[in-house]
Amino acid sequence: MHRPTTAAFAGTVLATAPSTHLQSGLALRGEALTYLPEPTAFLLHLRSGSSWITHTVPVSHAAAPTGQF
């Protein structure tokens, strides 16, 4: 899943990473999967003692270019 999301899951926090190319469209009710040229990013995880800290790191401030093949 190439879209940043977080949710409570099995007693912990679940996070999905954004894409470094195209983001998946937001599908809340089972719509067909689409890709959007939104700004790109990735997740960086840092262990701090017995805890983990997750940072979202932007790769670009502009949307990813799209092309026709």
C-alpha positions in Angstrom: 0.0 0.0 0.0 1.7 3.2 -1.1 -0.2 5.7 1.1 0.7 6.9 4.6 -1.8 5.5 7.1 -1.8 4.6 10.8 -4.1 2.4 12.8 -4.4 0.6 16.1 -3.9 -3.1 15.4 -3.4 -6.1 17.7 -2.4 -3.9 20.7 0.2 -1.8 18.8 0.3 0.8 16.1 0.4 -0.2 12.5 1.9 2.2 9.9 2.1 2.0 6.1 4.7 4.0 4.3 4.0 6.6 1.6 5.6 6.0 -1.8 8.8 7.4 -3.2 7.0 7.6 -6.6 3.2 7.6 -6.9 0.8 7.5 -4.0 -2.2 5.0 -4.0 -5.5 6.8 -4.2 -7.6 7.0 -1.1 -10.1 4.2 -1.4 -12.4 4.1 1.6 -15.1 1.8 0.2 -13.4 -0.7 -2.0 -13.0 1.5 -5.1 -10.6 0.5 -7.9 -7.0 1.2 -7.1 -5.6 4.4 -8.7 -2.3 6.2 -8.4 -1.9 9.9 -7.8 1.0 12.3 -8.4 1.2 13.5 -4.8 4.4 14.6 -2.9 6.7 11.6 -2.2 8.1 10.4 1.1 9.3 7.4 3.1 9.3 6.2 6.8 12.4 6.3 8.9 12.4 4.2 12.1 14.6 5.1 15.1 15.0 2.9 18.1 15.1 5.0 21.3 15.6 2.7 24.4 12.9 0.2 24.3 10.6 2.3 22.1 10.5 3.1 18.4 10.0 6.5 16.8 8.8 6.7 13.2 9.5 9.8 11.1 7.9 10.6 7.7 10.6 12.0 5.6 9.6 14.0 2.5 11.6 13.2 -0.7 10.0 15.9 -2.8 7.9 19.0 -2.2 6.4 18.6 -5.7 4.2 15.8 -7.0 5.9 12.9 -8.7 5.8 13.2 -12.5 3.5 10.9 -14.4 4.1 9.5 -17.8 2.4 7.6 -20.5 3.9 4.3 -21.7 
